[in-house]
């Protein structure tokens, strides 16, 4: 019984830790970008719609820059845009591997969505 209660507690706690940016509004997609000459053709196929962007930010977890640099791959294709968050204006970019950089006023965030990686990578295949 204690194991079941502990499992339920952990499950509920993890559900409460959904993405930091759950309440974003007014999502705008401004375009795509890439680095490197060879990336152009491949990255030209990477596009996200507003619903995919919203899903990404609902599921993504905030990580620190050290984790982003050492534990996740960097991809040279991204989609960028803006949204409103807690009454402020933010800009964002999401790369094809599931990492995002967000800037809201003077504050910067890095997020990663493990569960989004498969649908993000499918965009370029």
Secondary structure as UniProt FT lines:
FT   HELIX           2..16
FT   TURN            20..23
FT   STRAND          25..34
FT   TURN            37..38
FT   HELIX           39..43
FT   TURN            44..45
FT   HELIX           50..59
FT   STRAND          61..63
FT   HELIX           65..71
FT   STRAND          77..85
FT   TURN            86..87
FT   STRAND          88..95
FT   TURN            96..97
FT   STRAND          99..104
FT   TURN            105..106
FT   STRAND          107..112
FT   HELIX           114..116
FT   HELIX           117..122
FT   TURN            123..124
//
